[in-house]
Amino acid sequence: MAFVNTAGLDNAVVLAALYAGARTGRFATEADPATITVEQARAELDRHPEVDYLHKRAIKVRLFGDDGFEAAFYDRVNGEGAAQRIVDALRTA
């Protein structure tokens, strides 16, 4: 299993970045937003810290707590190592 350490990062920022990096689903439409704001991500996490699909994009992570998340399902859909690369980019931004 691929655990991605997010210590020190805001979970809403992580979710917004994961969303932006996720592949669109086969049923996605042009109306699906390409990105979400950190505020939108925070509202989503307030409702459901376990994010399965968001606007038809497979996210499949549990973002609660301060340490990180299991990325196996995200990576299976979005490419091996995708979640770690996204978090790494957040840390260097």
PyMOL Python script that loads the backbone (N, CA, C, O; Angstrom):
from pymol import cmd

cmd.read_pdbstr("""\
ATOM      1  N   MET A   1       0.837  -1.181   0.000  1.00  0.00           N
ATOM      2  CA  MET A   1       0.000   0.000   0.000  1.00  0.00           C
ATOM      3  C   MET A   1       0.883   1.245   0.000  1.00  0.00           C
ATOM      4  O   MET A   1       1.966   1.252   0.584  1.00  0.00           O
ATOM      5  N   ALA A   2       0.410   2.284  -0.654  1.00  0.00           N
ATOM      6  CA  ALA A   2       1.184   3.514  -0.784  1.00  0.00           C
ATOM      7  C   ALA A   2       0.614   4.579   0.138  1.00  0.00           C
ATOM      8  O   ALA A   2      -0.427   5.168  -0.155  1.00  0.00           O
ATOM      9  N   PHE A   3       1.292   4.826   1.247  1.00  0.00           N
ATOM     10  CA  PHE A   3       0.866   5.865   2.172  1.00  0.00           C
ATOM     11  C   PHE A   3       1.565   7.158   1.788  1.00  0.00           C
ATOM     12  O   PHE A   3       2.782   7.184   1.608  1.00  0.00           O
ATOM     13  N   VAL A   4       0.786   8.241   1.660  1.00  0.00           N
ATOM     14  CA  VAL A   4       1.333   9.543   1.306  1.00  0.00           C
ATOM     15  C   VAL A   4       1.268  10.426   2.543  1.00  0.00           C
ATOM     16  O   VAL A   4       0.192  10.665   3.091  1.00  0.00           O
ATOM     17  N   ASN A   5       2.405  10.899   2.971  1.00  0.00           N
ATOM     18  CA  ASN A   5       2.506  11.758   4.154  1.00  0.00           C
ATOM     19  C   ASN A   5       2.112  13.180   3.772  1.00  0.00           C
ATOM     20  O   ASN A   5       2.681  13.777   2.858  1.00  0.00           O
ATOM     21  N   THR A   6       1.119  13.711   4.500  1.00  0.00           N
ATOM     22  CA  THR A   6       0.676  15.085   4.255  1.00  0.00           C
ATOM     23  C   THR A   6       0.850  15.957   5.492  1.00  0.00           C
ATOM     24  O   THR A   6       0.225  17.012   5.601  1.00  0.00           O
ATOM     25  N   ALA A   7       1.685  15.528   6.412  1.00  0.00           N
ATOM     26  CA  ALA A   7       1.903  16.298   7.638  1.00  0.00           C
ATOM     27  C   ALA A   7       2.304  17.726   7.280  1.00  0.00           C
ATOM     28  O   ALA A   7       3.184  17.948   6.448  1.00  0.00           O
ATOM     29  N   GLY A   8       1.643  18.689   7.924  1.00  0.00           N
ATOM     30  CA  GLY A   8       1.939  20.090   7.683  1.00  0.00           C
ATOM     31  C   GLY A   8       1.158  20.713   6.538  1.00  0.00           C
ATOM     32  O   GLY A   8       1.243  21.922   6.326  1.00  0.00           O
ATOM     33  N   LEU A   9       0.407  19.925   5.804  1.00  0.00           N
ATOM     34  CA  LEU A   9      -0.396  20.436   4.699  1.00  0.00           C
ATOM     35  C   LEU A   9      -1.870  20.476   5.096  1.00  0.00           C
ATOM     36  O   LEU A   9      -2.334  19.634   5.865  1.00  0.00           O
ATOM     37  N   ASP A  10      -2.581  21.429   4.585  1.00  0.00           N
ATOM     38  CA  ASP A  10      -4.021  21.551   4.800  1.00  0.00           C
ATOM     39  C   ASP A  10      -4.722  20.494   3.934  1.00  0.00           C
ATOM     40  O   ASP A  10      -4.483  20.417   2.729  1.00  0.00           O
ATOM     41  N   ASN A  11      -5.587  19.682   4.556  1.00  0.00           N
ATOM     42  CA  ASN A  11      -6.282  18.634   3.806  1.00  0.00           C
ATOM     43  C   ASN A  11      -7.112  19.190   2.651  1.00  0.00           C
ATOM     44  O   ASN A  11      -7.244  18.533   1.618  1.00  0.00           O
ATOM     45  N   ALA A  12      -7.669  20.381   2.808  1.00  0.00           N
ATOM     46  CA  ALA A  12      -8.451  20.977   1.729  1.00  0.00           C
ATOM     47  C   ALA A  12      -7.555  21.326   0.539  1.00  0.00           C
ATOM     48  O   ALA A  12      -7.965  21.172  -0.612  1.00  0.00           O
ATOM     49  N   VAL A  13      -6.349  21.790   0.808  1.00  0.00           N
ATOM     50  CA  VAL A  13      -5.389  22.082  -0.264  1.00  0.00           C
ATOM     51  C   VAL A  13      -5.009  20.775  -0.964  1.00  0.00           C
ATOM     52  O   VAL A  13      -4.911  20.723  -2.190  1.00  0.00           O
ATOM     53  N   VAL A  14      -4.799  19.731  -0.178  1.00  0.00           N
ATOM     54  CA  VAL A  14      -4.461  18.418  -0.748  1.00  0.00           C
ATOM     55  C   VAL A  14      -5.598  17.920  -1.632  1.00  0.00           C
ATOM     56  O   VAL A  14      -5.356  17.469  -2.751  1.00  0.00           O
ATOM     57  N   LEU A  15      -6.839  17.997  -1.142  1.00  0.00           N
ATOM     58  CA  LEU A  15      -7.973  17.523  -1.937  1.00  0.00           C
ATOM     59  C   LEU A  15      -8.113  18.318  -3.235  1.00  0.00           C
ATOM     60  O   LEU A  15      -8.347  17.729  -4.291  1.00  0.00           O
ATOM     61  N   ALA A  16      -7.977  19.623  -3.179  1.00  0.00           N
ATOM     62  CA  ALA A  16      -8.078  20.431  -4.397  1.00  0.00           C
ATOM     63  C   ALA A  16      -7.003  20.023  -5.404  1.00  0.00           C
ATOM     64  O   ALA A  16      -7.267  19.966  -6.604  1.00  0.00           O
ATOM     65  N   ALA A  17      -5.803  19.742  -4.924  1.00  0.00           N
ATOM     66  CA  ALA A  17      -4.713  19.328  -5.819  1.00  0.00           C
ATOM     67  C   ALA A  17      -4.961  17.926  -6.374  1.00  0.00           C
ATOM     68  O   ALA A  17      -4.719  17.676  -7.555  1.00  0.00           O
ATOM     69  N   LEU A  18      -5.440  17.015  -5.533  1.00  0.00           N
ATOM     70  CA  LEU A  18      -5.754  15.669  -6.012  1.00  0.00           C
ATOM     71  C   LEU A  18      -6.852  15.717  -7.069  1.00  0.00           C
ATOM     72  O   LEU A  18      -6.800  15.001  -8.069  1.00  0.00           O
ATOM     73  N   TYR A  19      -7.839  16.565  -6.834  1.00  0.00           N
ATOM     74  CA  TYR A  19      -8.917  16.719  -7.814  1.00  0.00           C
ATOM     75  C   TYR A  19      -8.360  17.216  -9.145  1.00  0.00           C
ATOM     76  O   TYR A  19      -8.678  16.664 -10.198  1.00  0.00           O
ATOM     77  N   ALA A  20      -7.538  18.247  -9.100  1.00  0.00           N
ATOM     78  CA  ALA A  20      -6.969  18.816 -10.323  1.00  0.00           C
ATOM     79  C   ALA A  20      -6.115  17.791 -11.067  1.00  0.00           C
ATOM     80  O   ALA A  20      -6.031  17.822 -12.295  1.00  0.00           O
ATOM     81  N   GLY A  21      -5.479  16.877 -10.318  1.00  0.00           N
ATOM     82  CA  GLY A  21      -4.623  15.888 -10.942  1.00  0.00           C
ATOM     83  C   GLY A  21      -5.324  14.606 -11.336  1.00  0.00           C
ATOM     84  O   GLY A  21      -4.710  13.726 -11.938  1.00  0.00           O
ATOM     85  N   ALA A  22      -6.603  14.485 -11.006  1.00  0.00           N
ATOM     86  CA  ALA A  22      -7.340  13.253 -11.297  1.00  0.00           C
ATOM     87  C   ALA A  22      -7.826  13.228 -12.735  1.00  0.00           C
ATOM     88  O   ALA A  22      -8.166  14.260 -13.314  1.00  0.00           O
ATOM     89  N   ARG A  23      -7.852  12.056 -13.286  1.00  0.00           N
ATOM     90  CA  ARG A  23      -8.395  11.881 -14.634  1.00  0.00           C
ATOM     91  C   ARG A  23      -9.910  12.046 -14.584  1.00  0.00           C
ATOM     92  O   ARG A  23     -10.554  11.689 -13.597  1.00  0.00           O
ATOM     93  N   THR A  24     -10.459  12.580 -15.643  1.00  0.00           N
ATOM     94  CA  THR A  24     -11.906  12.684 -15.697  1.00  0.00           C
ATOM     95  C   THR A  24     -12.482  11.319 -16.040  1.00  0.00           C
ATOM     96  O   THR A  24     -11.879  10.537 -16.775  1.00  0.00           O
ATOM     97  N   GLY A  25     -13.649  11.053 -15.498  1.00  0.00           N
ATOM     98  CA  GLY A  25     -14.298   9.773 -15.737  1.00  0.00           C
ATOM     99  C   GLY A  25     -14.869   9.673 -17.132  1.00  0.00           C
ATOM    100  O   GLY A  25     -14.978  10.669 -17.848  1.00  0.00           O
ATOM    101  N   ARG A  26     -15.223   8.494 -17.501  1.00  0.00           N
ATOM    102  CA  ARG A  26     -15.744   8.300 -18.855  1.00  0.00           C
ATOM    103  C   ARG A  26     -17.115   8.939 -19.041  1.00  0.00           C
ATOM    104  O   ARG A  26     -17.566   9.131 -20.170  1.00  0.00           O
ATOM    105  N   PHE A  27     -17.786   9.272 -17.917  1.00  0.00           N
ATOM    106  CA  PHE A  27     -19.083   9.929 -18.005  1.00  0.00           C
ATOM    107  C   PHE A  27     -18.985  11.422 -17.700  1.00  0.00           C
ATOM    108  O   PHE A  27     -20.009  12.089 -17.546  1.00  0.00           O
ATOM    109  N   ALA A  28     -17.788  11.943 -17.615  1.00  0.00           N
ATOM    110  CA  ALA A  28     -17.602  13.368 -17.324  1.00  0.00           C
ATOM    111  C   ALA A  28     -18.121  14.194 -18.489  1.00  0.00           C
ATOM    112  O   ALA A  28     -18.101  13.764 -19.642  1.00  0.00           O
ATOM    113  N   THR A  29     -18.581  15.376 -18.160  1.00  0.00           N
ATOM    114  CA  THR A  29     -19.090  16.271 -19.196  1.00  0.00           C
ATOM    115  C   THR A  29     -18.287  17.563 -19.168  1.00  0.00           C
ATOM    116  O   THR A  29     -17.487  17.792 -18.260  1.00  0.00           O
ATOM    117  N   GLU A  30     -18.504  18.384 -20.150  1.00  0.00           N
ATOM    118  CA  GLU A  30     -17.819  19.670 -20.189  1.00  0.00           C
ATOM    119  C   GLU A  30     -18.221  20.552 -19.017  1.00  0.00           C
ATOM    120  O   GLU A  30     -17.502  21.489 -18.671  1.00  0.00           O
ATOM    121  N   ALA A  31     -19.364  20.260 -18.402  1.00  0.00           N
ATOM    122  CA  ALA A  31     -19.827  21.056 -17.265  1.00  0.00           C
ATOM    123  C   ALA A  31     -19.048  20.743 -15.987  1.00  0.00           C
ATOM    124  O   ALA A  31     -19.115  21.507 -15.023  1.00  0.00           O
ATOM    125  N   ASP A  32     -18.324  19.649 -15.967  1.00  0.00           N
ATOM    126  CA  ASP A  32     -17.544  19.308 -14.791  1.00  0.00           C
ATOM    127  C   ASP A  32     -16.359  20.259 -14.680  1.00  0.00           C
ATOM    128  O   ASP A  32     -15.618  20.435 -15.647  1.00  0.00           O
ATOM    129  N   PRO A  33     -16.171  20.872 -13.516  1.00  0.00           N
ATOM    130  CA  PRO A  33     -15.089  21.856 -13.382  1.00  0.00           C
ATOM    131  C   PRO A  33     -13.712  21.211 -13.484  1.00  0.00           C
ATOM    132  O   PRO A  33     -13.504  20.096 -13.005  1.00  0.00           O
ATOM    133  N   ALA A  34     -12.789  21.905 -14.099  1.00  0.00           N
ATOM    134  CA  ALA A  34     -11.420  21.410 -14.225  1.00  0.00           C
ATOM    135  C   ALA A  34     -10.689  21.475 -12.895  1.00  0.00           C
ATOM    136  O   ALA A  34      -9.801  20.667 -12.624  1.00  0.00           O
ATOM    137  N   THR A  35     -11.068  22.444 -12.064  1.00  0.00           N
ATOM    138  CA  THR A  35     -10.459  22.592 -10.743  1.00  0.00           C
ATOM    139  C   THR A  35     -11.551  22.914  -9.738  1.00  0.00           C
ATOM    140  O   THR A  35     -12.665  23.289 -10.104  1.00  0.00           O
ATOM    141  N   ILE A  36     -11.215  22.760  -8.479  1.00  0.00           N
ATOM    142  CA  ILE A  36     -12.087  23.226  -7.404  1.00  0.00           C
ATOM    143  C   ILE A  36     -11.247  24.129  -6.512  1.00  0.00           C
ATOM    144  O   ILE A  36     -10.026  23.988  -6.448  1.00  0.00           O
ATOM    145  N   THR A  37     -11.896  25.043  -5.837  1.00  0.00           N
ATOM    146  CA  THR A  37     -11.174  25.932  -4.940  1.00  0.00           C
ATOM    147  C   THR A  37     -10.898  25.220  -3.620  1.00  0.00           C
ATOM    148  O   THR A  37     -11.497  24.188  -3.317  1.00  0.00           O
ATOM    149  N   VAL A  38     -10.002  25.778  -2.859  1.00  0.00           N
ATOM    150  CA  VAL A  38      -9.714  25.227  -1.535  1.00  0.00           C
ATOM    151  C   VAL A  38     -10.972  25.309  -0.668  1.00  0.00           C
ATOM    152  O   VAL A  38     -11.227  24.411   0.134  1.00  0.00           O
ATOM    153  N   GLU A  39     -11.752  26.371  -0.820  1.00  0.00           N
ATOM    154  CA  GLU A  39     -12.989  26.511  -0.049  1.00  0.00           C
ATOM    155  C   GLU A  39     -13.987  25.414  -0.421  1.00  0.00           C
ATOM    156  O   GLU A  39     -14.647  24.855   0.455  1.00  0.00           O
ATOM    157  N   GLN A  40     -14.098  25.108  -1.707  1.00  0.00           N
ATOM    158  CA  GLN A  40     -14.982  24.022  -2.141  1.00  0.00           C
ATOM    159  C   GLN A  40     -14.491  22.687  -1.596  1.00  0.00           C
ATOM    160  O   GLN A  40     -15.290  21.857  -1.164  1.00  0.00           O
ATOM    161  N   ALA A  41     -13.192  22.483  -1.614  1.00  0.00           N
ATOM    162  CA  ALA A  41     -12.622  21.249  -1.078  1.00  0.00           C
ATOM    163  C   ALA A  41     -12.880  21.144   0.421  1.00  0.00           C
ATOM    164  O   ALA A  41     -13.207  20.066   0.919  1.00  0.00           O
ATOM    165  N   ARG A  42     -12.738  22.245   1.140  1.00  0.00           N
ATOM    166  CA  ARG A  42     -12.984  22.242   2.585  1.00  0.00           C
ATOM    167  C   ARG A  42     -14.448  21.902   2.883  1.00  0.00           C
ATOM    168  O   ARG A  42     -14.734  21.132   3.800  1.00  0.00           O
ATOM    169  N   ALA A  43     -15.361  22.472   2.116  1.00  0.00           N
ATOM    170  CA  ALA A  43     -16.780  22.178   2.298  1.00  0.00           C
ATOM    171  C   ALA A  43     -17.065  20.703   2.038  1.00  0.00           C
ATOM    172  O   ALA A  43     -17.854  20.082   2.750  1.00  0.00           O
ATOM    173  N   GLU A  44     -16.426  20.148   1.023  1.00  0.00           N
ATOM    174  CA  GLU A  44     -16.593  18.720   0.726  1.00  0.00           C
ATOM    175  C   GLU A  44     -16.077  17.863   1.884  1.00  0.00           C
ATOM    176  O   GLU A  44     -16.734  16.905   2.293  1.00  0.00           O
ATOM    177  N   LEU A  45     -14.918  18.205   2.401  1.00  0.00           N
ATOM    178  CA  LEU A  45     -14.349  17.446   3.513  1.00  0.00           C
ATOM    179  C   LEU A  45     -15.178  17.581   4.786  1.00  0.00           C
ATOM    180  O   LEU A  45     -15.247  16.647   5.584  1.00  0.00           O
ATOM    181  N   ASP A  46     -15.806  18.741   4.979  1.00  0.00           N
ATOM    182  CA  ASP A  46     -16.690  18.917   6.128  1.00  0.00           C
ATOM    183  C   ASP A  46     -17.885  17.973   6.037  1.00  0.00           C
ATOM    184  O   ASP A  46     -18.382  17.490   7.055  1.00  0.00           O
ATOM    185  N   ARG A  47     -18.343  17.713   4.812  1.00  0.00           N
ATOM    186  CA  ARG A  47     -19.465  16.790   4.610  1.00  0.00           C
ATOM    187  C   ARG A  47     -19.018  15.335   4.662  1.00  0.00           C
ATOM    188  O   ARG A  47     -19.670  14.498   5.286  1.00  0.00           O
ATOM    189  N   HIS A  48     -17.900  15.039   4.000  1.00  0.00           N
ATOM    190  CA  HIS A  48     -17.445  13.654   3.853  1.00  0.00           C
ATOM    191  C   HIS A  48     -15.916  13.602   3.818  1.00  0.00           C
ATOM    192  O   HIS A  48     -15.331  13.903   2.778  1.00  0.00           O
ATOM    193  N   PRO A  49     -15.251  13.232   4.910  1.00  0.00           N
ATOM    194  CA  PRO A  49     -13.786  13.139   4.852  1.00  0.00           C
ATOM    195  C   PRO A  49     -13.294  11.963   4.000  1.00  0.00           C
ATOM    196  O   PRO A  49     -12.118  11.898   3.643  1.00  0.00           O
ATOM    197  N   GLU A  50     -14.199  11.039   3.680  1.00  0.00           N
ATOM    198  CA  GLU A  50     -13.876   9.956   2.757  1.00  0.00           C
ATOM    199  C   GLU A  50     -14.429  10.358   1.398  1.00  0.00           C
ATOM    200  O   GLU A  50     -15.642  10.352   1.190  1.00  0.00           O
ATOM    201  N   VAL A  51     -13.551  10.705   0.483  1.00  0.00           N
ATOM    202  CA  VAL A  51     -13.969  11.185  -0.832  1.00  0.00           C
ATOM    203  C   VAL A  51     -13.788  10.065  -1.843  1.00  0.00           C
ATOM    204  O   VAL A  51     -12.666   9.654  -2.140  1.00  0.00           O
ATOM    205  N   ASP A  52     -14.894   9.582  -2.361  1.00  0.00           N
ATOM    206  CA  ASP A  52     -14.858   8.512  -3.345  1.00  0.00           C
ATOM    207  C   ASP A  52     -14.764   9.120  -4.746  1.00  0.00           C
ATOM    208  O   ASP A  52     -13.727   9.025  -5.401  1.00  0.00           O
ATOM    209  N   TYR A  53     -15.839   9.735  -5.193  1.00  0.00           N
ATOM    210  CA  TYR A  53     -15.866  10.441  -6.473  1.00  0.00           C
ATOM    211  C   TYR A  53     -16.256  11.888  -6.204  1.00  0.00           C
ATOM    212  O   TYR A  53     -17.087  12.164  -5.338  1.00  0.00           O
ATOM    213  N   LEU A  54     -15.663  12.795  -6.937  1.00  0.00           N
ATOM    214  CA  LEU A  54     -15.983  14.209  -6.826  1.00  0.00           C
ATOM    215  C   LEU A  54     -16.122  14.750  -8.241  1.00  0.00           C
ATOM    216  O   LEU A  54     -15.151  14.765  -8.997  1.00  0.00           O
ATOM    217  N   HIS A  55     -17.304  15.188  -8.601  1.00  0.00           N
ATOM    218  CA  HIS A  55     -17.591  15.644  -9.966  1.00  0.00           C
ATOM    219  C   HIS A  55     -17.117  14.616 -10.990  1.00  0.00           C
ATOM    220  O   HIS A  55     -16.483  14.957 -11.988  1.00  0.00           O
ATOM    221  N   LYS A  56     -17.434  13.367 -10.723  1.00  0.00           N
ATOM    222  CA  LYS A  56     -17.146  12.241 -11.620  1.00  0.00           C
ATOM    223  C   LYS A  56     -15.663  11.917 -11.762  1.00  0.00           C
ATOM    224  O   LYS A  56     -15.266  11.201 -12.681  1.00  0.00           O
ATOM    225  N   ARG A  57     -14.849  12.441 -10.860  1.00  0.00           N
ATOM    226  CA  ARG A  57     -13.423  12.079 -10.856  1.00  0.00           C
ATOM    227  C   ARG A  57     -13.169  11.146  -9.672  1.00  0.00           C
ATOM    228  O   ARG A  57     -13.625  11.402  -8.557  1.00  0.00           O
ATOM    229  N   ALA A  58     -12.447  10.081  -9.925  1.00  0.00           N
ATOM    230  CA  ALA A  58     -12.141   9.119  -8.867  1.00  0.00           C
ATOM    231  C   ALA A  58     -11.040   9.679  -7.972  1.00  0.00           C
ATOM    232  O   ALA A  58      -9.901   9.848  -8.406  1.00  0.00           O
ATOM    233  N   ILE A  59     -11.389   9.961  -6.731  1.00  0.00           N
ATOM    234  CA  ILE A  59     -10.429  10.459  -5.763  1.00  0.00           C
ATOM    235  C   ILE A  59     -10.046   9.324  -4.810  1.00  0.00           C
ATOM    236  O   ILE A  59      -8.868   9.008  -4.647  1.00  0.00           O
ATOM    237  N   LYS A  60     -11.049   8.723  -4.192  1.00  0.00           N
ATOM    238  CA  LYS A  60     -10.895   7.503  -3.396  1.00  0.00           C
ATOM    239  C   LYS A  60      -9.839   7.605  -2.289  1.00  0.00           C
ATOM    240  O   LYS A  60      -8.969   6.742  -2.171  1.00  0.00           O
ATOM    241  N   VAL A  61      -9.924   8.669  -1.479  1.00  0.00           N
ATOM    242  CA  VAL A  61      -9.028   8.826  -0.341  1.00  0.00           C
ATOM    243  C   VAL A  61      -9.829   9.234   0.892  1.00  0.00           C
ATOM    244  O   VAL A  61     -10.944   9.746   0.789  1.00  0.00           O
ATOM    245  N   ARG A  62      -9.242   8.997   2.044  1.00  0.00           N
ATOM    246  CA  ARG A  62      -9.786   9.453   3.325  1.00  0.00           C
ATOM    247  C   ARG A  62      -8.870  10.549   3.834  1.00  0.00           C
ATOM    248  O   ARG A  62      -7.718  10.292   4.186  1.00  0.00           O
ATOM    249  N   LEU A  63      -9.377  11.757   3.873  1.00  0.00           N
ATOM    250  CA  LEU A  63      -8.561  12.890   4.313  1.00  0.00           C
ATOM    251  C   LEU A  63      -9.086  13.423   5.634  1.00  0.00           C
ATOM    252  O   LEU A  63      -9.840  14.395   5.678  1.00  0.00           O
ATOM    253  N   PHE A  64      -8.678  12.774   6.693  1.00  0.00           N
ATOM    254  CA  PHE A  64      -8.965  13.290   8.019  1.00  0.00           C
ATOM    255  C   PHE A  64      -7.734  13.041   8.859  1.00  0.00           C
ATOM    256  O   PHE A  64      -6.982  12.100   8.606  1.00  0.00           O
ATOM    257  N   GLY A  65      -7.528  13.864   9.838  1.00  0.00           N
ATOM    258  CA  GLY A  65      -6.286  13.777  10.597  1.00  0.00           C
ATOM    259  C   GLY A  65      -5.205  14.586   9.913  1.00  0.00           C
ATOM    260  O   GLY A  65      -5.436  15.248   8.901  1.00  0.00           O
ATOM    261  N   ASP A  66      -4.027  14.514  10.490  1.00  0.00           N
ATOM    262  CA  ASP A  66      -2.933  15.371  10.019  1.00  0.00           C
ATOM    263  C   ASP A  66      -1.751  14.624   9.420  1.00  0.00           C
ATOM    264  O   ASP A  66      -0.742  15.237   9.072  1.00  0.00           O
ATOM    265  N   ASP A  67      -1.865  13.313   9.297  1.00  0.00           N
ATOM    266  CA  ASP A  67      -0.657  12.583   8.914  1.00  0.00           C
ATOM    267  C   ASP A  67      -0.574  12.166   7.456  1.00  0.00           C
ATOM    268  O   ASP A  67       0.525  12.104   6.904  1.00  0.00           O
ATOM    269  N   GLY A  68      -1.698  11.878   6.814  1.00  0.00           N
ATOM    270  CA  GLY A  68      -1.633  11.459   5.424  1.00  0.00           C
ATOM    271  C   GLY A  68      -2.787  10.571   5.032  1.00  0.00           C
ATOM    272  O   GLY A  68      -3.806  10.509   5.721  1.00  0.00           O
ATOM    273  N   PHE A  69      -2.620   9.882   3.916  1.00  0.00           N
ATOM    274  CA  PHE A  69      -3.691   9.025   3.405  1.00  0.00           C
ATOM    275  C   PHE A  69      -3.112   7.869   2.607  1.00  0.00           C
ATOM    276  O   PHE A  69      -1.975   7.915   2.136  1.00  0.00           O
ATOM    277  N   GLU A  70      -3.916   6.847   2.472  1.00  0.00           N
ATOM    278  CA  GLU A  70      -3.579   5.694   1.658  1.00  0.00           C
ATOM    279  C   GLU A  70      -3.911   6.029   0.204  1.00  0.00           C
ATOM    280  O   GLU A  70      -5.042   6.410  -0.099  1.00  0.00           O
ATOM    281  N   ALA A  71      -2.953   5.894  -0.681  1.00  0.00           N
ATOM    282  CA  ALA A  71      -3.113   6.354  -2.060  1.00  0.00           C
ATOM    283  C   ALA A  71      -3.306   5.237  -3.083  1.00  0.00           C
ATOM    284  O   ALA A  71      -3.342   5.516  -4.282  1.00  0.00           O
ATOM    285  N   ALA A  72      -3.430   3.998  -2.655  1.00  0.00           N
ATOM    286  CA  ALA A  72      -3.488   2.888  -3.606  1.00  0.00           C
ATOM    287  C   ALA A  72      -4.628   3.022  -4.608  1.00  0.00           C
ATOM    288  O   ALA A  72      -4.423   2.809  -5.803  1.00  0.00           O
ATOM    289  N   PHE A  73      -5.815   3.368  -4.148  1.00  0.00           N
ATOM    290  CA  PHE A  73      -6.955   3.474  -5.063  1.00  0.00           C
ATOM    291  C   PHE A  73      -6.829   4.693  -5.976  1.00  0.00           C
ATOM    292  O   PHE A  73      -7.142   4.611  -7.164  1.00  0.00           O
ATOM    293  N   TYR A  74      -6.371   5.826  -5.430  1.00  0.00           N
ATOM    294  CA  TYR A  74      -6.165   7.015  -6.259  1.00  0.00           C
ATOM    295  C   TYR A  74      -5.164   6.686  -7.365  1.00  0.00           C
ATOM    296  O   TYR A  74      -5.392   7.004  -8.532  1.00  0.00           O
ATOM    297  N   ASP A  75      -4.077   6.059  -6.996  1.00  0.00           N
ATOM    298  CA  ASP A  75      -3.031   5.734  -7.962  1.00  0.00           C
ATOM    299  C   ASP A  75      -3.493   4.702  -8.986  1.00  0.00           C
ATOM    300  O   ASP A  75      -3.089   4.753 -10.148  1.00  0.00           O
ATOM    301  N   ARG A  76      -4.329   3.776  -8.562  1.00  0.00           N
ATOM    302  CA  ARG A  76      -4.806   2.754  -9.497  1.00  0.00           C
ATOM    303  C   ARG A  76      -5.576   3.403 -10.646  1.00  0.00           C
ATOM    304  O   ARG A  76      -5.471   2.962 -11.790  1.00  0.00           O
ATOM    305  N   VAL A  77      -6.339   4.437 -10.351  1.00  0.00           N
ATOM    306  CA  VAL A  77      -7.137   5.113 -11.375  1.00  0.00           C
ATOM    307  C   VAL A  77      -6.339   6.196 -12.105  1.00  0.00           C
ATOM    308  O   VAL A  77      -6.507   6.390 -13.309  1.00  0.00           O
ATOM    309  N   ASN A  78      -5.480   6.892 -11.380  1.00  0.00           N
ATOM    310  CA  ASN A  78      -4.838   8.092 -11.917  1.00  0.00           C
ATOM    311  C   ASN A  78      -3.368   7.915 -12.285  1.00  0.00           C
ATOM    312  O   ASN A  78      -2.723   8.854 -12.752  1.00  0.00           O
ATOM    313  N   GLY A  79      -2.849   6.729 -12.077  1.00  0.00           N
ATOM    314  CA  GLY A  79      -1.466   6.456 -12.446  1.00  0.00           C
ATOM    315  C   GLY A  79      -0.600   6.186 -11.231  1.00  0.00           C
ATOM    316  O   GLY A  79      -0.714   6.866 -10.211  1.00  0.00           O
ATOM    317  N   GLU A  80       0.248   5.211 -11.343  1.00  0.00           N
ATOM    318  CA  GLU A  80       1.123   4.819 -10.234  1.00  0.00           C
ATOM    319  C   GLU A  80       1.973   5.994  -9.767  1.00  0.00           C
ATOM    320  O   GLU A  80       2.669   6.628 -10.560  1.00  0.00           O
ATOM    321  N   GLY A  81       1.906   6.273  -8.474  1.00  0.00           N
ATOM    322  CA  GLY A  81       2.691   7.350  -7.893  1.00  0.00           C
ATOM    323  C   GLY A  81       2.102   8.743  -8.078  1.00  0.00           C
ATOM    324  O   GLY A  81       2.721   9.732  -7.687  1.00  0.00           O
ATOM    325  N   ALA A  82       0.912   8.830  -8.670  1.00  0.00           N
ATOM    326  CA  ALA A  82       0.311  10.137  -8.957  1.00  0.00           C
ATOM    327  C   ALA A  82       0.068  10.939  -7.681  1.00  0.00           C
ATOM    328  O   ALA A  82       0.380  12.129  -7.635  1.00  0.00           O
ATOM    329  N   ALA A  83      -0.476  10.318  -6.662  1.00  0.00           N
ATOM    330  CA  ALA A  83      -0.782  11.048  -5.419  1.00  0.00           C
ATOM    331  C   ALA A  83       0.488  11.599  -4.785  1.00  0.00           C
ATOM    332  O   ALA A  83       0.507  12.744  -4.332  1.00  0.00           O
ATOM    333  N   GLN A  84       1.535  10.807  -4.748  1.00  0.00           N
ATOM    334  CA  GLN A  84       2.791  11.271  -4.153  1.00  0.00           C
ATOM    335  C   GLN A  84       3.381  12.429  -4.937  1.00  0.00           C
ATOM    336  O   GLN A  84       3.883  13.383  -4.342  1.00  0.00           O
ATOM    337  N   ARG A  85       3.330  12.363  -6.256  1.00  0.00           N
ATOM    338  CA  ARG A  85       3.843  13.453  -7.081  1.00  0.00           C
ATOM    339  C   ARG A  85       3.068  14.743  -6.827  1.00  0.00           C
ATOM    340  O   ARG A  85       3.655  15.825  -6.800  1.00  0.00           O
ATOM    341  N   ILE A  86       1.767  14.634  -6.645  1.00  0.00           N
ATOM    342  CA  ILE A  86       0.935  15.814  -6.389  1.00  0.00           C
ATOM    343  C   ILE A  86       1.288  16.424  -5.059  1.00  0.00           C
ATOM    344  O   ILE A  86       1.433  17.642  -4.958  1.00  0.00           O
ATOM    345  N   VAL A  87       1.431  15.602  -4.029  1.00  0.00           N
ATOM    346  CA  VAL A  87       1.787  16.112  -2.705  1.00  0.00           C
ATOM    347  C   VAL A  87       3.203  16.689  -2.722  1.00  0.00           C
ATOM    348  O   VAL A  87       3.453  17.730  -2.115  1.00  0.00           O
ATOM    349  N   ASP A  88       4.113  16.033  -3.399  1.00  0.00           N
ATOM    350  CA  ASP A  88       5.476  16.574  -3.533  1.00  0.00           C
ATOM    351  C   ASP A  88       5.452  17.951  -4.175  1.00  0.00           C
ATOM    352  O   ASP A  88       6.170  18.852  -3.742  1.00  0.00           O
ATOM    353  N   ALA A  89       4.631  18.119  -5.206  1.00  0.00           N
ATOM    354  CA  ALA A  89       4.527  19.423  -5.872  1.00  0.00           C
ATOM    355  C   ALA A  89       3.966  20.485  -4.921  1.00  0.00           C
ATOM    356  O   ALA A  89       4.390  21.640  -4.970  1.00  0.00           O
ATOM    357  N   LEU A  90       3.026  20.109  -4.062  1.00  0.00           N
ATOM    358  CA  LEU A  90       2.500  21.050  -3.088  1.00  0.00           C
ATOM    359  C   LEU A  90       3.602  21.515  -2.129  1.00  0.00           C
ATOM    360  O   LEU A  90       3.662  22.685  -1.749  1.00  0.00           O
ATOM    361  N   ARG A  91       4.456  20.588  -1.753  1.00  0.00           N
ATOM    362  CA  ARG A  91       5.516  20.919  -0.798  1.00  0.00           C
ATOM    363  C   ARG A  91       6.573  21.830  -1.407  1.00  0.00           C
ATOM    364  O   ARG A  91       7.212  22.598  -0.689  1.00  0.00           O
ATOM    365  N   THR A  92       6.764  21.758  -2.707  1.00  0.00           N
ATOM    366  CA  THR A  92       7.802  22.570  -3.338  1.00  0.00           C
ATOM    367  C   THR A  92       7.251  23.876  -3.910  1.00  0.00           C
ATOM    368  O   THR A  92       8.012  24.724  -4.377  1.00  0.00           O
ATOM    369  N   ALA A  93       5.932  24.032  -3.872  1.00  0.00           N
ATOM    370  CA  ALA A  93       5.315  25.253  -4.437  1.00  0.00           C
ATOM    371  C   ALA A  93       5.523  26.448  -3.541  1.00  0.00           C
ATOM    372  O   ALA A  93       5.072  27.547  -3.864  1.00  0.00           O
TER     373      ALA A  93
END
""", "prot")
cmd.dss("prot")
cmd.show_as("cartoon", "prot")
cmd.util.cbc("prot")
cmd.orient("prot")
